[in-house]
Amino acid sequence: MPDNAKLDWKTVAEETTKLLSELLQLDTTNPPGNEKIAADYLQGLLSQEGIESQILESAPGRSNLIARLKGRQPGKRLMLLSHTDVVPVNDPDQWKYPPFSGVVAEGYVWGRGALDMKSMTATETMVMLLFKRLKLDFAGELILAAVADEEQGSSYGGNWLVQNHPDLMRSDYVLNEGGGMPLQIGEQVFYTVDTTEKGLWWVRLRFKGAAGHASVPHQDNAIAKSARLIDRLAGHQFPKQIAPAVQEFFVRVGQALGPQGVRAAQVITSDNQQVDLKSLLAGTPLDANLVYAFTHTTCSPTMIRAGVKENVIPARCEFVLDFRFVPGYSREQIEETIEQLAGELAAELEIETIQHHPASESPISDPFYQIIEETVRQEIPGAQAVPYLLTGATDSRFMRQLGAAAYGFSPLSTQMSLSERTKLVHSANERIDIGSLKLGVKLLYTIARRALQVV
């Protein structure tokens, strides 16, 4: 049976490039989404190869595609998960090539979603096609899920599917976005694997006050009360908590940085609650704000609305806070903190949840994580995988609710630096190098072969 060495990876990369280019030409900007055009495209492509799939529509135009290949004997179920919606383009004039052109130029595929995350849709679809074409003898099931609405909270995509069609989504292992970025630390290249994601609580808080003429100030000003609480919350330091993935990450990264890094890792992961991260990390490539977010629950004020005219004291003010909490912390603990910091204002405060989900994690002791680690070590000379906490959120959180071991791993080449790629996500001139597509499909294919015990 053909193995990695016998596949023409250059040809595979060319086909993956064409697939991605065609996906990028489909405008699935969310809102409104219209992921149906991507689902229809993928279904047609899979059908040509004899792979059956189904499209589940959560609302008109909000389509989710699921396809599966069954092995010849029982085994694990591996889901290749991605989302087909993309964020809006703010200013098309800033793009070198039109954002929905899918142009292949200068060694890159250009377009909105090239990095986030139609590239993974393309590589995962290619893995499914290779399994079918090569007639691989494997155990279990290979499932392809290309879902809607991830960029807007997944109410029409991953979350909807888990709530309404859990049997179709149930898997043992999941590969999704969130990791795979090459991180140069000292002489070592690490490939991040998203094993852990912080919890999220978007909350709208509201104060009422007494309206009046701005020329006659008074103490019952809704904006002033909001400002006091916002300042207290934004400046509050929640307790440090170290997730297992964070502990392992800093141990490995610290070793790569040498004596200073080892000392820094020990301090960061210690019980010491008061650490000057900027001084501790000076001269290292680690960002103090990001390290703080790895180890603490955070609060970011993001929106505020009040007032109708320059000279009118408003009768109400509402503002939105984005809380991201580490494993082991909860929304209830945050609510207690809000009430404590509100102090004399607590009785007047109205709290409304916009969106909430708990922190989620998959263990680094799981055999599937070890397969990812082994594949990186063997396929990328000199590199190693490292567990990573994602401060944001992906659809993996819903799959973990179903009991799956879900990991974010979409491997990219070292052609661009981490900072260069980070600036392109959700920005103008989003693009991915063809080398990354080749690496991505090769590694995901290899992981799938090992996980499903290809003979």
C-alpha positions in Angstrom: 0.0 0.0 0.0 1.5 3.5 -0.9 3.2 5.3 2.0 4.4 8.9 2.3 7.6 8.3 0.4 5.7 7.0 -2.7 3.3 9.9 -3.0 4.2 12.8 -5.3 3.8 15.6 -2.8 4.5 18.3 -5.3 1.5 17.2 -7.3 -0.6 16.9 -4.2 0.4 20.4 -3.2 -0.6 21.7 -6.7 -4.0 20.1 -6.4 -4.4 21.5 -2.8 -3.5 24.9 -4.1 -6.1 24.8 -6.8 -8.7 23.6 -4.3 -7.9 26.4 -1.9 -7.9 29.0 -4.7 -11.4 27.9 -5.7 -12.7 28.0 -2.1 -11.3 31.5 -1.6 -13.3 32.7 -4.6 -16.5 31.8 -2.7 -17.6 34.8 -0.6 -18.6 33.4 2.7 -18.2 36.6 4.7 -19.9 36.3 8.1 -22.2 38.0 8.6 -24.2 36.9 6.7 -22.3 33.7 6.1 -23.8 32.1 3.1 -21.6 29.0 3.7 -24.0 27.0 1.4 -21.8 27.9 -1.6 -18.8 26.3 0.1 -20.7 23.3 1.2 -22.1 22.8 -2.3 -18.6 23.1 -3.8 -17.1 20.6 -1.4 -20.0 18.1 -1.9 -19.6 18.3 -5.6 -15.8 17.7 -5.4 -16.3 14.7 -3.0 -19.1 13.2 -5.1 -16.8 13.2 -8.2 -14.5 10.9 -6.2 -17.3 8.6 -4.9 -17.4 10.0 -1.4 -20.9 10.5 0.0 -21.6 13.6 2.1 -24.6 15.3 3.7 -25.4 19.0 4.1 -27.1 20.1 7.3 -28.7 23.5 7.1 -29.2 25.3 10.4 -30.8 28.3 8.7 -31.3 29.4 5.1 -27.8 29.5 3.6 -26.1 28.4 6.8 -24.8 25.0 5.6 -22.6 22.4 7.3 -21.1 19.6 5.4 -20.2 16.2 6.9 -18.6 13.3 4.9 -17.2 10.0 6.2 -15.1 7.1 5.1 -15.5 3.8 7.0 -12.6 1.4 7.5 -12.7 -2.3 7.0 -12.5 -3.0 10.7 -13.7 -1.2 13.9 -11.5 1.5 15.3 -11.2 5.1 16.4 -13.2 7.9 14.7 -11.0 10.8 13.5 -12.7 14.0 12.6 -11.0 16.6 10.3 -12.8 19.8 11.4 -12.7 23.3 9.8 -15.0 26.2 9.2 -15.9 27.8 5.9 -17.0 31.3 7.0 -14.6 34.2 7.0 -14.5 37.7 8.6 -15.4 40.8 6.6 -13.0 42.7 4.4 -12.9 46.3 5.8 -11.0 48.0 2.9 -10.6 46.1 -0.4 -8.4 48.9 -1.7 -5.7 47.9 0.8 -5.3 44.5 -0.9 -2.6 43.8 -3.5 -4.9 41.3 -5.1 -8.7 41.3 -4.7 -9.7 39.5 -1.5 -12.0 37.0 -3.1 -9.9 36.3 -6.2 -7.9 33.3 -4.9 -5.0 34.5 -6.9 -1.9 32.3 -6.9 1.1 34.6 -7.2 4.6 35.1 -5.8 4.5 31.6 -4.2 1.3 32.4 -2.2 -2.4 31.8 -2.4 -4.1 35.2 -1.7 -7.5 35.9 -0.3 -9.7 36.3 2.8 -9.6 33.0 4.6 -6.3 31.9 3.2 -5.0 31.5 6.8 -8.2 31.5 8.8 -9.1 28.9 7.8 -10.0 27.7 4.3 -6.5 26.5 3.9 -7.2 23.8 6.5 -10.5 23.0 4.8 -8.5 22.4 1.6 -5.8 20.3 3.3 -8.3 18.2 5.2 -10.4 17.6 2.1 -7.2 16.6 0.3 -6.5 14.0 3.1 -10.0 12.6 2.6 -9.4 12.4 -1.2 -6.1 10.6 -0.7 -7.6 8.0 1.6 -10.3 7.3 -1.0 -8.0 7.2 -4.0 -5.4 5.0 -2.4 -8.1 2.6 -1.1 -6.3 2.6 2.2 -7.1 -0.3 4.5 -7.7 1.3 7.9 -9.6 0.9 11.1 -12.5 3.1 12.3 -13.8 6.2 10.5 -12.4 9.3 8.8 -14.8 12.2 9.1 -14.6 15.5 7.3 -16.7 18.3 8.8 -16.7 21.8 7.2 -19.0 23.9 9.3 -20.5 27.4 9.4 -20.4 30.4 11.6 -17.3 29.9 13.7 -16.4 33.5 13.4 -19.6 34.6 15.0 -19.9 32.1 17.8 -20.9 28.9 16.0 -24.7 29.2 16.7 -25.3 28.0 13.1 -22.3 25.7 13.0 -20.3 23.7 15.4 -22.5 24.4 18.5 -25.7 23.8 16.5 -24.4 20.5 15.2 -23.4 19.3 18.6 -26.7 20.3 20.1 -28.9 19.0 17.3 -26.9 16.2 15.6 -24.5 14.8 18.3 -24.4 11.3 16.8 -23.1 12.7 13.5 -20.4 14.7 15.3 -19.3 12.2 17.9 -15.6 11.4 17.4 -12.7 10.0 19.4 -10.1 12.3 17.9 -10.4 15.8 16.3 -7.9 17.8 14.3 -8.9 21.5 14.0 -7.4 25.0 13.8 -5.6 26.8 16.7 -2.1 25.4 16.4 0.7 24.5 14.0 2.5 27.8 14.0 6.3 27.4 14.0 7.7 29.2 17.0 11.5 29.9 16.9 12.9 29.8 20.5 16.6 30.0 20.6 17.9 27.4 18.3 14.8 25.3 18.6 11.7 25.3 16.4 8.5 24.4 18.2 5.2 23.6 16.5 2.3 24.6 18.7 -0.6 22.2 19.4 -3.7 23.7 20.8 -4.6 21.4 23.7 -6.3 23.9 25.9 -8.7 26.9 25.4 -9.7 29.5 27.9 -13.3 29.9 28.8 -15.2 32.9 27.5 -17.8 35.2 29.0 -19.1 38.2 27.1 -21.2 40.2 29.4 -23.2 43.4 29.0 -23.4 45.5 32.2 -25.8 48.4 32.6 -26.2 51.3 35.0 -29.2 53.6 35.1 -29.0 57.2 36.4 -30.8 60.4 36.4 -31.0 62.4 33.2 -30.4 66.1 33.4 -28.7 69.2 31.9 -24.9 68.8 31.7 -24.5 72.3 33.1 -25.7 71.0 36.5 -23.7 67.9 37.4 -24.9 65.4 40.0 -23.8 62.2 41.5 -26.3 59.9 39.7 -24.5 59.9 36.4 -24.7 56.6 34.6 -21.5 57.1 32.6 -19.5 58.1 35.8 -20.7 55.0 37.6 -19.8 52.8 34.6 -16.4 54.4 34.3 -15.6 53.6 38.0 -16.5 49.9 37.6 -14.7 49.6 34.3 -11.5 51.0 35.7 -11.7 48.7 38.7 -12.3 45.6 36.6 -9.7 46.4 33.9 -7.1 46.9 36.6 -8.0 43.9 38.7 -5.5 41.0 38.8 -7.3 37.6 39.0 -5.4 34.7 40.7 -2.7 33.0 38.7 -3.6 29.4 37.6 -1.3 27.2 35.6 -2.9 24.6 33.3 -0.9 21.4 32.6 -0.4 22.5 28.9 1.0 25.9 30.1 3.3 24.2 32.6 4.7 21.9 29.9 5.0 24.8 27.4 7.1 26.9 29.7 9.3 24.0 30.8 10.2 23.2 27.2 10.5 26.8 26.0 12.5 27.7 29.1 15.0 24.9 28.4 15.4 26.2 24.8 16.2 29.7 26.0 18.9 28.6 28.3 19.5 29.6 32.0 17.5 32.8 31.8 14.6 31.0 30.2 14.7 28.2 32.8 14.6 30.7 35.6 11.8 32.7 33.9 9.7 29.5 33.4 10.2 28.6 37.1 8.9 32.0 38.2 6.0 32.1 35.7 4.7 28.7 36.8 5.3 29.2 40.5 2.8 30.2 43.2 4.2 33.8 43.1 1.2 36.0 42.3 3.2 39.2 41.8 5.7 38.9 39.0 7.1 41.7 36.9 6.8 39.9 33.6 8.3 42.7 31.4 11.6 42.6 33.4 11.6 38.9 33.7 11.1 38.4 30.0 13.4 41.2 28.8 15.7 39.9 26.0 13.5 36.9 25.2 11.0 36.6 22.3 8.2 36.0 24.8 5.5 38.7 25.0 4.6 39.8 28.6 1.0 40.4 27.8 0.6 37.0 26.2 2.3 35.2 29.0 0.0 37.0 31.5 -3.0 35.8 29.5 -1.7 32.2 29.6 -1.7 32.3 33.4 -4.5 34.6 34.4 -8.2 35.2 33.9 -8.4 38.5 32.0 -11.0 41.3 31.4 -11.0 43.6 28.4 -13.6 46.4 28.1 -14.6 46.3 24.4 -17.8 48.4 23.9 -19.6 51.3 25.6 -22.9 53.1 24.7 -24.5 56.1 26.3 -25.7 59.6 25.7 -27.9 61.3 23.1 -26.5 64.8 23.0 -23.4 66.7 24.1 -25.2 68.7 26.8 -27.4 66.0 28.2 -26.5 63.7 31.1 -27.8 60.3 30.0 -30.3 58.2 31.9 -28.4 54.9 31.2 -25.0 53.6 30.2 -24.2 50.0 29.1 -20.8 48.5 28.4 -19.4 45.1 27.3 -16.6 43.2 28.9 -14.8 40.3 27.4 -13.6 37.8 30.1 -11.3 34.9 29.2 -10.9 32.5 32.1 -8.3 29.8 32.6 -9.1 26.2 33.4 -10.1 25.8 37.0 -11.9 29.2 37.1 -15.6 29.8 36.4 -18.1 32.5 35.5 -19.5 32.4 39.0 -16.2 33.4 40.4 -16.0 36.3 38.0 -19.5 37.4 39.0 -18.5 37.4 42.6 -15.5 39.6 41.7 -17.7 42.0 39.8 -20.0 42.4 42.8 -17.1 42.9 45.1 -15.4 45.5 42.9 -18.8 47.3 42.3 -19.0 47.8 46.0 -21.6 50.5 46.7 -22.8 50.3 43.1 -23.6 46.6 43.1 -27.3 47.1 43.9 -27.8 49.3 40.8 -25.9 47.0 38.4 -27.7 45.0 35.7 -25.8 42.0 34.2 -26.7 40.3 30.9 -24.8 37.4 29.4 -24.1 37.7 25.7 -22.2 34.4 25.3 -20.5 32.0 27.6 -18.6 28.7 27.5 -16.3 27.0 30.0 -12.6 26.4 29.5 -11.8 23.2 27.7 -8.7 21.0 27.4 -7.5 17.7 26.0 -4.7 15.9 27.8 -1.2 15.7 26.5 -1.1 12.1 27.7 -3.6 11.1 25.1 -2.3 8.6 22.5 -3.5 10.9 19.7 -1.5 13.9 21.0 1.5 11.6 21.1 0.9 10.7 17.4 1.0 14.4 16.6 4.2 14.8 18.6 5.8 11.8 16.9 4.8 13.0 13.4 6.3 16.4 13.9 9.5 15.0 15.2 9.9 12.5 12.3 8.6 14.7 9.4 10.2 18.1 10.3 13.9 17.6 11.1 14.9 19.4 14.2 11.4 20.5 15.2 9.2 19.3 18.1 5.6 19.8 19.0 4.7 21.6 22.2 1.3 21.9 23.9 -0.2 25.4 23.8 -3.0 27.3 25.5 -5.2 29.3 23.1 -6.4 32.5 24.6 -9.2 32.6 22.0 -11.7 30.0 21.1 -12.4 27.4 18.4 -15.0 24.8 17.6 -12.9 22.3 19.5 -14.6 23.3 22.7 -17.9 21.8 21.4 -16.2 18.6 20.4 -14.6 18.3 23.8 -18.1 18.5 25.3 -18.9 15.3 23.4 -15.9 13.6 24.9 -13.5 13.9 21.9 -9.7 14.5 22.3 -9.5 17.6 20.2 -6.3 19.3 19.1 -5.6 22.4 17.1 -2.9 21.6 14.6 -2.7 23.2 11.1 1.1 23.1 10.4 2.7 25.9 8.5 6.2 26.3 7.0 8.9 28.6 8.4 8.8 30.7 5.2 7.1 33.5 7.2 7.7 34.5 10.8 5.1 34.1 13.5 4.7 37.9 13.8 4.3 38.3 10.0 1.6 35.7 9.9 -0.2 37.0 12.9 -0.5 40.4 11.3 -2.2 38.9 8.2 -5.0 37.0 10.0 -8.2 39.0 9.6 -6.2 41.7 7.8 -5.5 42.9 4.3 -3.4 40.8 2.0 -4.1 37.6 3.9 -2.2 34.8 2.2 -0.6 31.4 2.7 2.6 30.1 1.1 2.3 27.0 -1.1 5.0 25.3 1.0 2.6 25.4 4.0 -0.1 23.7 2.0 2.3 20.9 1.0 3.5 20.5 4.6 0.0 20.7 6.0 -1.5 18.0 3.8 1.5 15.7 4.3 1.5 15.9 8.1 -2.3 15.6 8.5 -2.3 12.7 6.1 0.5 11.0 8.1 -1.3 11.7 11.4 -4.5 10.2 10.0 -2.8 7.1 8.8 -1.3 6.5 12.2 -4.4 7.3 14.2 -6.5 5.0 12.0 -3.9 2.2 11.8 -3.5 2.1 8.1 -2.1 -1.3 7.1 
